[in-house]
């Protein structure tokens, strides 16, 4: 409980800092045009990002130009080109493809438009002004630690997110900091290890179905990289009468996942409060547009081309024990959404 209270306090301080900064920007943000390119609206967390940014930009009087690619790199490239043609002052880019998006950064910077890599890390370019995310490696660490602490030795299915999303690699690497030592010692037997194309639940379902068949249903834990893939895995478990008997992770605090945690079919998720992240990105974009440098307190992340300034917000584990406090009492979700009351 002390650790949870500390994390919540950190988030509160971040929120307070954003509110103070926003108050100072309201008189100076007129005329600023911010472009935003999001990769999808297929997951609830991206819907929340979009809604948060739009509402906050309106509150600050900022001209926000929003584009959403439907998990399609070609479409995102076209949309970024269109945003640049609209002469945006700053581009907030959440890439569909982490490596391919380096060319979008190059094009943007060549036209004098700074780029914030949002939520997902853009690879192989040193031209990014700032990376902003809920700390991706820490998300993975929370998942991996939860599995080894809860399950310990056993048969594990290990899934990573989409190969095009470098954050998926960071999530997986974080989890493996805890899982790999037990794999190396022989305490954990990896039944299957596979990435989930496009983060699709249907692809996760197929992976888990095949793994259950190969292991004769003897599986103790599933590393599901997010709540959507956890949902697909749970469908596969239900078909074999194993639902609720296998410890399974997730992330994003989706409504469906919160209901599954209450029901005992999904064991945990990770809250990445996009209300904080979305507002922080707008604040940082305003600051950059005004020729200032956002304060990252010296934090950086290696994107393959060097160390990039990074503003990383801490994630929080969600279980049945703390769901009300972390998700509902914080206002992230309404009680009626989770419990139907």
ChimeraX attribute file (.defattr): number of C-alpha atoms within 10 A of each C-alpha:
attribute: neighborCount
match mode: 1-to-1
recipient: residues
	/A:1	7
	/A:2	7
	/A:3	9
	/A:4	14
	/A:5	11
	/A:6	11
	/A:7	16
	/A:8	17
	/A:9	12
	/A:10	14
	/A:11	18
	/A:12	13
	/A:13	12
	/A:14	15
	/A:15	17
	/A:16	12
	/A:17	13
	/A:18	20
	/A:19	15
	/A:20	10
	/A:21	15
	/A:22	20
	/A:23	12
	/A:24	12
	/A:25	17
	/A:26	13
	/A:27	10
	/A:28	15
	/A:29	20
	/A:30	12
	/A:31	10
	/A:32	17
	/A:33	22
	/A:34	24
	/A:35	25
	/A:36	27
	/A:37	23
	/A:38	24
	/A:39	21
	/A:40	21
	/A:41	16
	/A:42	13
	/A:43	15
	/A:44	16
	/A:45	19
	/A:46	19
	/A:47	14
	/A:48	16
	/A:49	20
	/A:50	21
	/A:51	15
	/A:52	19
	/A:53	23
	/A:54	20
	/A:55	14
	/A:56	19
	/A:57	22
	/A:58	12
	/A:59	11
	/A:60	20
	/A:61	18
	/A:62	21
	/A:63	17
	/A:64	19
	/A:65	16
	/A:66	17
	/A:67	20
	/A:68	19
	/A:69	21
	/A:70	15
	/A:71	18
	/A:72	15
	/A:73	18
	/A:74	13
	/A:75	16
	/A:76	26
	/A:77	19
	/A:78	12
	/A:79	20
	/A:80	25
	/A:81	14
	/A:82	14
	/A:83	22
	/A:84	18
	/A:85	10
	/A:86	13
	/A:87	15
	/A:88	22
	/A:89	21
	/A:90	28
	/A:91	27
	/A:92	25
	/A:93	26
	/A:94	28
	/A:95	31
	/A:96	28
	/A:97	23
	/A:98	21
	/A:99	19
	/A:100	17
	/A:101	23
	/A:102	19
	/A:103	13
	/A:104	20
	/A:105	25
	/A:106	18
	/A:107	15
	/A:108	21
	/A:109	17
	/A:110	11
	/A:111	12
	/A:112	14
	/A:113	21
	/A:114	23
	/A:115	25
	/A:116	28
	/A:117	26
	/A:118	24
	/A:119	25
	/A:120	23
	/A:121	31
	/A:122	29
	/A:123	22
	/A:124	18
	/A:125	18
	/A:126	17
	/A:127	18
	/A:128	22
	/A:129	20
	/A:130	26
	/A:131	27
	/A:132	24
	/A:133	27
	/A:134	22
	/A:135	19
	/A:136	25
	/A:137	20
	/A:138	20
	/A:139	27
	/A:140	30
	/A:141	21
	/A:142	22
	/A:143	30
	/A:144	24
	/A:145	18
	/A:146	22
	/A:147	25
	/A:148	17
	/A:149	10
	/A:150	12
	/A:151	16
	/A:152	16
	/A:153	19
	/A:154	18
	/A:155	21
	/A:156	27
	/A:157	23
	/A:158	23
	/A:159	24
	/A:160	25
	/A:161	25
	/A:162	20
	/A:163	17
	/A:164	18
	/A:165	22
	/A:166	22
	/A:167	23
	/A:168	25
	/A:169	19
	/A:170	22
	/A:171	24
	/A:172	27
	/A:173	20
	/A:174	21
	/A:175	27
	/A:176	19
	/A:177	15
	/A:178	20
	/A:179	27
	/A:180	16
	/A:181	12
	/A:182	17
	/A:183	17
	/A:184	10
	/A:185	10
	/A:186	12
	/A:187	15
	/A:188	21
	/A:189	17
	/A:190	20
	/A:191	20
	/A:192	18
	/A:193	15
	/A:194	15
	/A:195	20
	/A:196	23
	/A:197	16
	/A:198	15
	/A:199	24
	/A:200	17
	/A:201	21
	/A:202	17
	/A:203	17
	/A:204	28
	/A:205	21
	/A:206	16
	/A:207	22
	/A:208	30
	/A:209	20
	/A:210	15
	/A:211	22
	/A:212	19
	/A:213	11
	/A:214	12
	/A:215	15
	/A:216	9
	/A:217	17
	/A:218	16
	/A:219	22
	/A:220	20
	/A:221	26
	/A:222	24
	/A:223	26
	/A:224	30
	/A:225	31
	/A:226	26
	/A:227	29
	/A:228	24
	/A:229	27
	/A:230	30
	/A:231	24
	/A:232	21
	/A:233	28
	/A:234	27
	/A:235	21
	/A:236	23
	/A:237	22
	/A:238	13
	/A:239	10
	/A:240	13
	/A:241	11
	/A:242	17
	/A:243	18
	/A:244	17
	/A:245	16
	/A:246	19
	/A:247	22
	/A:248	29
	/A:249	28
	/A:250	28
	/A:251	27
	/A:252	24
	/A:253	28
	/A:254	21
	/A:255	17
	/A:256	15
	/A:257	24
	/A:258	28
	/A:259	18
	/A:260	21
	/A:261	23
	/A:262	17
	/A:263	12
	/A:264	16
	/A:265	23
	/A:266	28
	/A:267	26
	/A:268	30
	/A:269	30
	/A:270	23
	/A:271	22
	/A:272	22
	/A:273	23
	/A:274	24
	/A:275	18
	/A:276	20
	/A:277	25
	/A:278	24
	/A:279	22
	/A:280	25
	/A:281	24
	/A:282	26
	/A:283	22
	/A:284	24
	/A:285	28
	/A:286	25
	/A:287	19
	/A:288	20
	/A:289	20
	/A:290	13
	/A:291	9
	/A:292	11
	/A:293	13
	/A:294	17
	/A:295	12
	/A:296	14
	/A:297	9
	/A:298	8
	/A:299	13
	/A:300	16
	/A:301	15
	/A:302	14
	/A:303	19
	/A:304	13
	/A:305	11
	/A:306	14
	/A:307	14
	/A:308	21
	/A:309	21
	/A:310	24
	/A:311	24
	/A:312	19
	/A:313	22
	/A:314	17
	/A:315	24
	/A:316	24
	/A:317	21
	/A:318	24
	/A:319	19
	/A:320	17
	/A:321	11
	/A:322	13
	/A:323	20
	/A:324	18
	/A:325	12
	/A:326	21
	/A:327	21
	/A:328	16
	/A:329	12
	/A:330	12
	/A:331	11
	/A:332	14
	/A:333	17
	/A:334	16
	/A:335	14
	/A:336	9
	/A:337	13
	/A:338	21
	/A:339	11
	/A:340	8
	/A:341	7
